[in-house]
Every structure is written in structure tokens, then in C-alpha cells.
Amino acid sequence: MTMFGQAAAVTMWPSMAAAFGQTIAYYRGENSVSVTAIKTDPSTVEANEYGVIVHAEANDFLLLAADLIISETTITPTEDDYIKIGSNEYKISPVGEGFFSYEDPAQTIIRVNTRKVT
């Protein structure tokens, strides 16, 4: 995303979240926080680390980094975290170099990488 696109995303976040966002529950162990997130379109993962073909639905979630507060501490996603929307569960999973990435230079919007579990 270009610097202009990143700045526009931050400026437009309230409108984007109102139009496309949904409330999710973000879990770390027994603790959770409800936040507004925008779920991206699913993609398919086709091979595991051994080259074996698998089928898994991957989704990214966009949310405000400042909203990820659990036990009075701002957190960043790790592999044991997960997201719940109704009966669907999404495990935080690494894509490329990590479990998440920032969408803007000011690190306001975070993209959380997940795969659908249930």
C-alpha cells in the first residue's frame, strides 16, 4: 500500500469500520476483548511446510492496534491467540514473516493473519 493509501486508510477507518466492520472476540488464553474488525475475503492455503497439499481457509482481520487491550495491556498477536465470531473460530497463524503486520507507518491499523479452525 502506498503512503497515500495508508494515510487514507487511517483517515477513513471510522467510515470503513461502520460500513464493513463487525464485532469480534479476540482471545488470549482465558482473557478476551471485543473489538470492531473488518474481515477480508478468504484465501486458500494449498501446501504445508512438507509440501503436502492441504486445504485451509485463511482470513485476515483489520482492526485498530490500540483496541487490542487485554488485562490493561496493549498486545500484539501471537500464535496462541484466536478470534471468535459466533460459532466460527480463527487461529492466529503466521503468513510470510509474522502473525500480523501494520497497515500504516504510524502503526494504527493492524492486519491479523488467521486460518479458520471451526
C-alpha positions as CSV (number, residue, x, y, z in Angstrom):
1,M,0.0,0.0,0.0
2,T,1.3,3.5,-0.9
3,M,1.9,6.1,1.7
4,F,-1.2,7.9,0.3
5,G,-3.2,4.7,0.6
6,Q,-2.0,4.1,4.1
7,A,-2.9,7.7,5.2
8,A,-6.3,7.4,3.5
9,A,-7.0,4.1,5.3
10,V,-6.3,5.6,8.7
11,T,-8.4,8.7,7.9
12,M,-11.3,6.6,6.6
13,W,-11.2,3.9,9.3
14,P,-14.3,5.1,11.2
15,S,-16.3,5.0,8.0
16,M,-14.9,1.7,6.8
17,A,-15.5,0.1,10.2
18,A,-19.1,1.4,10.3
19,A,-19.8,0.1,6.8
20,F,-17.8,-3.2,6.8
21,G,-16.8,-3.9,10.4
22,Q,-18.2,-6.5,12.8
23,T,-17.7,-7.2,16.4
24,I,-15.2,-10.0,17.1
25,A,-13.9,-11.5,20.3
26,Y,-10.1,-11.6,20.4
27,Y,-8.8,-14.2,22.9
28,R,-5.5,-14.7,24.6
29,G,-5.9,-17.7,26.9
30,E,-8.9,-17.2,29.1
31,N,-8.9,-13.4,28.6
32,S,-10.7,-11.6,25.7
33,V,-11.6,-8.3,24.3
34,S,-14.4,-7.3,21.9
35,V,-13.3,-5.1,19.1
36,T,-14.6,-3.9,15.7
37,A,-12.7,-5.6,12.8
38,I,-13.0,-5.9,9.1
39,K,-12.7,-9.4,7.8
40,T,-11.1,-9.8,4.4
41,D,-12.1,-12.3,1.7
42,P,-10.9,-15.8,2.4
43,S,-8.0,-17.3,0.5
44,T,-6.9,-20.9,0.3
45,V,-3.7,-22.4,1.6
46,E,-2.7,-25.3,-0.6
47,A,0.5,-26.9,0.9
48,N,2.0,-27.3,4.3
49,E,5.7,-27.0,5.3
50,Y,6.4,-30.5,4.0
51,G,4.8,-29.8,0.6
52,V,1.8,-31.9,1.4
53,I,-1.4,-30.5,-0.2
54,V,-3.9,-29.3,2.4
55,H,-7.0,-27.1,2.3
56,A,-7.3,-24.4,4.8
57,E,-9.3,-21.1,4.7
58,A,-7.2,-18.1,5.6
59,N,-8.7,-14.8,6.6
60,D,-7.1,-11.5,7.6
61,F,-8.8,-9.2,10.0
62,L,-8.1,-5.4,10.1
63,L,-8.5,-3.6,13.4
64,L,-7.2,-0.7,15.4
65,A,-4.0,-1.7,17.2
66,A,-5.0,0.4,20.1
67,D,-8.1,-1.7,20.6
68,L,-6.1,-4.8,21.4
69,I,-6.1,-4.4,25.2
70,I,-6.2,-7.4,27.5
71,S,-5.6,-7.2,31.2
72,E,-4.9,-3.5,30.9
73,T,-2.0,-4.1,28.5
74,T,-1.9,-3.3,24.7
75,I,-0.9,-6.6,23.0
76,T,0.2,-7.7,19.5
77,P,-1.0,-11.0,18.1
78,T,0.9,-14.3,18.9
79,E,0.4,-17.9,17.8
80,D,-1.7,-19.0,20.8
81,D,-4.3,-16.2,20.3
82,Y,-7.6,-16.7,18.4
83,I,-10.6,-14.8,17.2
84,K,-14.3,-15.9,17.6
85,I,-17.2,-14.7,15.6
86,G,-20.3,-16.5,16.6
87,S,-19.5,-20.2,16.4
88,N,-16.6,-19.6,14.0
89,E,-13.0,-19.7,15.4
90,Y,-9.9,-18.3,13.7
91,K,-6.4,-19.2,14.9
92,I,-3.7,-16.6,14.6
93,S,-1.3,-18.1,12.1
94,P,1.9,-16.8,10.6
95,V,1.9,-15.5,7.0
96,G,5.3,-14.5,5.5
97,E,7.3,-13.1,8.4
98,G,4.8,-13.0,11.2
99,F,1.4,-13.2,12.8
100,F,0.4,-9.6,11.9
101,S,1.5,-6.5,10.1
102,Y,0.8,-2.8,10.4
103,E,-1.1,-1.2,7.5
104,D,0.3,2.3,8.1
105,P,3.5,3.9,9.2
106,A,2.0,5.2,12.4
107,Q,1.1,1.6,13.3
108,T,-2.6,2.5,13.8
109,I,-4.3,-0.3,11.8
110,I,-3.1,-3.9,12.3
111,R,-3.7,-6.8,9.9
112,V,-4.0,-10.0,11.8
113,N,-3.3,-13.2,9.9
114,T,-5.6,-16.2,10.7
115,R,-6.8,-19.5,9.5
116,K,-10.3,-20.8,10.0
117,V,-10.5,-23.6,12.6
118,T,-14.2,-24.1,13.0
